[in-house]
Amino acid sequence: MEEHRILVHTSRIPVRWGDMDALGHVNNTVYFRFAEQARIEWLETFGITDVVNVESGPVIINVNCTFLKPIVYPAIVEVAMMIGKPGRSSLQTYFEIRCVGDDTTTYAEGAAKIVWWNPRTGSSQPLPDFIREIYQHD
């Protein structure tokens, strides 16, 4: 059974000419950057902008992507970011990448697991209440 997911953020990101590789499509590494940008924008909505000088914050411990259809320049990608049920200190996030103007085709999909941690101790910490509340209010 698939985990219940809640859409929490959508980003629109223009594809740059330099995002393409020698095969004429967006390089696989760029898909991870698209997902990262959506995740960062979502965290910024909570005022989390400096993850270096904080007492606790998110780190990615696992990420994956399934490439379903090549994206080519020019395009604007739309990255939908969802979350799953929060754990004690972790949160599974998901993403789907589509191209504006072709809303029915999923070009890539994947996931990234976030762990809340203390950079001084290197230990995980409980997720902040604001993340738990998002899932509970759906």
Backbone as CSV, one residue per row, in Angstrom:
resi,resn,N_x,N_y,N_z,CA_x,CA_y,CA_z,C_x,C_y,C_z
1,MET,0.841,-1.184,0.000,0.000,0.000,0.000,0.886,1.247,0.000
2,GLU,0.563,2.185,-0.861,1.344,3.420,-0.958,1.004,4.358,0.196
3,GLU,2.033,5.008,0.724,1.863,5.949,1.825,1.043,7.162,1.387
4,HIS,0.181,7.643,2.286,-0.593,8.861,2.029,0.374,10.037,1.887
5,ARG,0.218,10.788,0.813,1.093,11.929,0.534,0.280,13.215,0.492
6,ILE,0.907,14.269,0.990,0.262,15.578,1.004,1.101,16.530,0.155
7,LEU,0.468,17.180,-0.818,1.147,18.186,-1.632,1.400,19.407,-0.764
8,VAL,2.677,19.804,-0.654,3.013,20.943,0.206,3.616,22.119,-0.558
9,HIS,4.115,21.870,-1.783,4.748,22.967,-2.517,4.873,22.603,-3.996
10,THR,4.767,23.621,-4.840,5.004,23.454,-6.271,5.941,24.558,-6.733
11,SER,6.959,24.178,-7.488,7.929,25.133,-8.033,7.907,25.068,-9.549
12,ARG,8.092,26.210,-10.164,8.285,26.278,-11.620,9.702,26.777,-11.861
13,ILE,10.441,25.999,-12.637,11.859,26.276,-12.850,12.165,26.219,-14.347
14,PRO,12.726,27.298,-14.913,13.085,27.251,-16.331,14.279,26.331,-16.568
15,VAL,14.211,25.563,-17.639,15.344,24.738,-18.049,16.327,25.656,-18.782
16,ARG,17.584,25.590,-18.397,18.628,26.389,-19.049,19.292,25.553,-20.148
17,TRP,19.807,26.226,-21.140,20.515,25.535,-22.227,21.632,24.664,-21.651
18,GLY,22.339,25.171,-20.668,23.454,24.447,-20.059,23.037,23.240,-19.235
19,ASP,21.728,23.061,-19.004,21.246,21.886,-18.279,21.275,20.632,-19.156
20,MET,21.418,20.837,-20.463,21.394,19.710,-21.393,22.778,19.057,-21.463
21,ASP,22.791,17.786,-21.842,24.065,17.080,-21.994,24.303,16.735,-23.458
22,ALA,25.341,15.991,-23.719,25.725,15.653,-25.091,24.664,14.824,-25.814
23,LEU,23.752,14.209,-25.070,22.696,13.405,-25.685,21.477,14.240,-26.084
24,GLY,21.527,15.548,-25.782,20.464,16.449,-26.213,19.263,16.536,-25.295
25,HIS,19.422,16.088,-24.051,18.335,16.238,-23.081,18.931,16.682,-21.751
26,VAL,18.043,17.069,-20.830,18.501,17.532,-19.515,19.271,16.399,-18.836
27,ASN,20.463,16.737,-18.346,21.316,15.762,-17.676,20.638,15.243,-16.410
28,ASN,20.843,13.975,-16.116,20.187,13.340,-14.959,20.454,14.067,-13.648
29,THR,21.636,14.621,-13.471,21.947,15.307,-12.213,21.070,16.533,-11.995
30,VAL,20.611,17.141,-13.065,19.804,18.360,-12.957,18.432,18.064,-12.352
31,TYR,17.905,16.874,-12.585,16.621,16.501,-11.991,16.706,16.574,-10.460
32,PHE,17.843,16.151,-9.913,18.041,16.227,-8.464,18.075,17.680,-8.002
33,ARG,18.630,18.549,-8.831,18.659,19.981,-8.484,17.261,20.583,-8.542
34,PHE,16.471,20.154,-9.517,15.074,20.621,-9.567,14.356,20.244,-8.267
35,ALA,14.499,18.997,-7.834,13.847,18.530,-6.601,14.399,19.275,-5.389
36,GLU,15.710,19.486,-5.366,16.323,20.224,-4.261,15.768,21.643,-4.177
37,GLN,15.626,22.316,-5.318,15.111,23.682,-5.331,13.705,23.740,-4.749
38,ALA,12.861,22.798,-5.121,11.504,22.762,-4.565,11.535,22.548,-3.060
39,ARG,12.399,21.631,-2.592,12.516,21.355,-1.151,12.981,22.596,-0.402
40,ILE,13.982,23.298,-0.939,14.506,24.505,-0.292,13.447,25.602,-0.249
41,GLU,12.749,25.800,-1.361,11.689,26.814,-1.376,10.627,26.506,-0.327
42,TRP,10.261,25.224,-0.186,9.269,24.840,0.811,9.780,25.155,2.220
43,LEU,11.025,24.795,2.519,11.596,25.081,3.840,11.692,26.577,4.100
44,GLU,11.958,27.351,3.062,12.042,28.805,3.231,10.700,29.404,3.646
45,THR,9.596,28.759,3.305,8.291,29.280,3.726,8.139,29.245,5.244
46,PHE,8.975,28.459,5.916,8.972,28.388,7.382,10.095,29.222,7.992
47,GLY,10.793,29.984,7.163,11.885,30.813,7.652,13.206,30.073,7.788
48,ILE,13.284,28.872,7.248,14.538,28.106,7.314,15.360,28.468,6.092
49,THR,16.293,29.389,6.296,17.109,29.854,5.171,18.598,29.614,5.390
50,ASP,18.994,29.399,6.610,20.417,29.210,6.920,20.578,27.888,7.650
51,VAL,20.932,26.845,6.922,21.063,25.537,7.558,22.476,25.272,8.060
52,VAL,23.352,26.273,7.938,24.725,26.110,8.418,24.862,26.583,9.859
53,ASN,24.256,27.709,10.169,24.415,28.315,11.496,23.159,28.157,12.338
54,VAL,22.699,26.938,12.463,21.489,26.674,13.230,21.754,25.623,14.298
55,GLU,20.871,25.562,15.283,20.989,24.537,16.318,20.433,23.204,15.841
56,SER,19.496,23.255,14.910,18.981,22.034,14.310,18.416,22.371,12.942
57,GLY,18.405,21.376,12.071,17.905,21.613,10.727,17.867,20.329,9.923
58,PRO,17.412,20.430,8.682,17.237,19.239,7.855,18.510,18.833,7.115
59,VAL,18.704,17.534,6.985,19.733,16.976,6.114,19.081,15.846,5.320
60,ILE,19.588,15.622,4.135,19.083,14.540,3.292,19.933,13.304,3.552
61,ILE,19.277,12.175,3.817,20.044,10.947,4.054,19.882,9.936,2.925
62,ASN,18.878,10.156,2.070,18.662,9.238,0.959,17.857,9.967,-0.098
63,VAL,18.216,9.759,-1.362,17.459,10.371,-2.457,17.461,9.424,-3.642
64,ASN,16.331,9.409,-4.366,16.264,8.591,-5.569,15.399,9.271,-6.608
65,CYS,15.592,8.871,-7.851,14.827,9.436,-8.945,14.642,8.378,-10.020
66,THR,13.434,8.295,-10.536,13.143,7.450,-11.680,12.900,8.380,-12.866
67,PHE,13.723,8.236,-13.886,13.654,9.081,-15.080,12.708,8.419,-16.074
68,LEU,11.577,9.066,-16.345,10.533,8.453,-17.156,10.528,8.932,-18.607
69,LYS,10.852,10.211,-18.821,10.861,10.775,-20.167,11.867,11.925,-20.198
70,PRO,12.695,12.019,-21.239,13.690,13.097,-21.296,13.038,14.476,-21.402
71,ILE,13.642,15.434,-20.728,13.243,16.835,-20.833,14.263,17.513,-21.743
72,VAL,13.775,18.347,-22.653,14.676,19.067,-23.552,14.404,20.568,-23.482
73,TYR,15.440,21.324,-23.749,15.350,22.781,-23.817,14.635,23.178,-25.098
74,PRO,13.793,24.199,-25.104,13.357,25.019,-23.971,12.170,24.371,-23.249
75,ALA,12.108,24.577,-21.973,11.000,24.060,-21.176,10.986,24.752,-19.827
76,ILE,9.853,24.698,-19.196,9.724,25.098,-17.793,9.207,23.878,-17.068
77,VAL,9.960,23.418,-16.070,9.507,22.256,-15.316,8.673,22.713,-14.129
78,GLU,7.728,21.879,-13.773,6.931,22.094,-12.580,7.211,20.928,-11.649
79,VAL,7.719,21.251,-10.477,8.079,20.231,-9.497,7.052,20.270,-8.376
80,ALA,6.315,19.184,-8.237,5.351,19.047,-7.141,6.040,18.303,-6.012
81,MET,6.020,18.889,-4.819,6.651,18.266,-3.654,5.582,17.839,-2.670
82,MET,5.682,16.594,-2.243,4.741,16.037,-1.281,5.511,15.514,-0.067
83,ILE,4.785,15.361,1.035,5.369,14.730,2.217,4.531,13.532,2.618
84,GLY,5.200,12.587,3.291,4.525,11.439,3.871,4.371,11.646,5.372
85,LYS,3.954,10.615,6.054,3.749,10.686,7.499,5.087,10.900,8.204
86,PRO,5.175,11.907,9.079,6.427,12.159,9.792,6.783,11.038,10.760
87,GLY,8.068,10.760,10.861,8.580,9.861,11.892,9.027,10.689,13.093
88,ARG,9.793,10.090,13.980,10.287,10.827,15.151,11.191,11.975,14.719
89,SER,12.181,11.675,13.900,13.135,12.691,13.472,13.261,12.764,11.955
90,SER,12.467,11.963,11.247,12.609,11.925,9.787,11.284,12.208,9.082
91,LEU,11.421,12.619,7.829,10.266,12.918,6.991,10.577,12.474,5.573
92,GLN,9.727,11.602,5.049,9.887,11.191,3.658,9.224,12.238,2.773
93,THR,9.980,12.766,1.813,9.422,13.700,0.849,9.422,13.020,-0.521
94,TYR,8.526,13.483,-1.372,8.383,12.925,-2.710,8.330,14.068,-3.709
95,PHE,8.706,13.794,-4.944,8.577,14.809,-5.973,8.159,14.184,-7.293
96,GLU,7.436,14.982,-8.069,7.062,14.628,-9.434,7.422,15.814,-10.305
97,ILE,8.050,15.534,-11.434,8.465,16.588,-12.353,7.661,16.462,-13.635
98,ARG,7.003,17.568,-13.994,6.257,17.667,-15.247,6.768,18.899,-15.993
99,CYS,6.384,19.045,-17.235,6.714,20.242,-17.999,5.447,21.064,-18.193
100,VAL,5.565,22.369,-17.996,4.429,23.262,-18.198,3.989,23.125,-19.658
101,GLY,2.685,22.955,-19.853,2.144,22.745,-21.182,1.933,21.274,-21.500
102,ASP,2.487,20.392,-20.686,2.308,18.950,-20.843,2.018,18.376,-19.454
103,ASP,0.956,18.843,-18.866,0.638,18.534,-17.467,0.273,17.085,-17.209
104,THR,-0.021,16.313,-18.250,-0.438,14.928,-18.051,0.728,13.943,-18.051
105,THR,1.914,14.403,-18.453,3.079,13.513,-18.528,3.996,13.742,-17.341
106,THR,4.313,12.685,-16.622,5.303,12.761,-15.557,6.657,12.417,-16.176
107,TYR,7.589,13.340,-16.113,8.916,13.154,-16.696,9.866,12.455,-15.729
108,ALA,9.659,12.667,-14.446,10.480,12.004,-13.429,9.723,12.029,-12.113
109,GLU,10.066,11.066,-11.266,9.486,11.024,-9.926,10.528,10.439,-8.986
110,GLY,10.445,10.838,-7.741,11.428,10.331,-6.798,11.095,10.697,-5.370
111,ALA,12.079,10.510,-4.514,11.886,10.749,-3.087,13.204,11.160,-2.450
112,ALA,13.086,11.845,-1.337,14.254,12.202,-0.526,13.834,12.132,0.939
113,LYS,14.629,11.462,1.739,14.332,11.367,3.166,15.123,12.438,3.907
114,ILE,14.390,13.245,4.658,14.978,14.312,5.470,15.068,13.823,6.909
115,VAL,16.190,14.085,7.555,16.333,13.846,8.990,16.657,15.187,9.637
116,TRP,15.967,15.475,10.736,16.256,16.689,11.497,17.414,16.360,12.419
117,TRP,18.429,17.204,12.418,19.618,16.878,13.195,20.248,18.127,13.791
118,ASN,21.117,17.891,14.763,21.892,18.948,15.412,23.296,18.901,14.818
119,PRO,23.712,19.945,14.088,25.032,19.914,13.442,26.205,19.910,14.434
120,ARG,25.974,20.397,15.653,27.065,20.415,16.644,27.340,19.028,17.216
121,THR,26.262,18.249,17.421,26.432,16.919,18.008,26.439,15.812,16.954
122,GLY,25.892,16.116,15.779,25.783,15.107,14.738,24.672,14.103,14.991
123,SER,23.799,14.398,15.944,22.707,13.484,16.306,21.373,13.978,15.762
124,SER,20.477,13.036,15.514,19.139,13.411,15.075,18.365,14.025,16.233
125,GLN,17.357,14.806,15.875,16.477,15.455,16.842,15.043,15.285,16.371
126,PRO,14.086,15.396,17.279,12.689,15.299,16.845,12.349,16.374,15.815
127,LEU,11.491,16.010,14.866,11.023,16.978,13.877,10.317,18.134,14.577
128,PRO,10.414,19.328,14.012,9.676,20.459,14.589,8.163,20.240,14.491
129,ASP,7.445,20.810,15.427,5.996,20.656,15.474,5.317,21.158,14.201
130,PHE,5.856,22.223,13.569,5.189,22.767,12.396,5.123,21.746,11.257
131,ILE,6.071,20.844,11.171,6.026,19.807,10.141,4.966,18.764,10.490
132,ARG,4.929,18.371,11.749,3.911,17.396,12.178,2.493,17.936,11.961
133,GLU,2.311,19.219,12.212,0.984,19.831,12.092,0.480,19.814,10.649
134,ILE,1.383,19.932,9.687,0.979,19.903,8.279,0.305,18.580,7.965
135,TYR,0.906,17.502,8.404,0.380,16.171,8.107,-0.920,15.904,8.870
136,GLN,-0.990,16.382,10.103,-2.171,16.138,10.941,-3.390,16.933,10.477
137,HIS,-3.161,18.047,9.768,-4.283,18.891,9.365,-4.813,18.564,7.973
138,ASP,-4.272,17.538,7.354,-4.752,17.177,6.020,-5.978,16.285,6.133
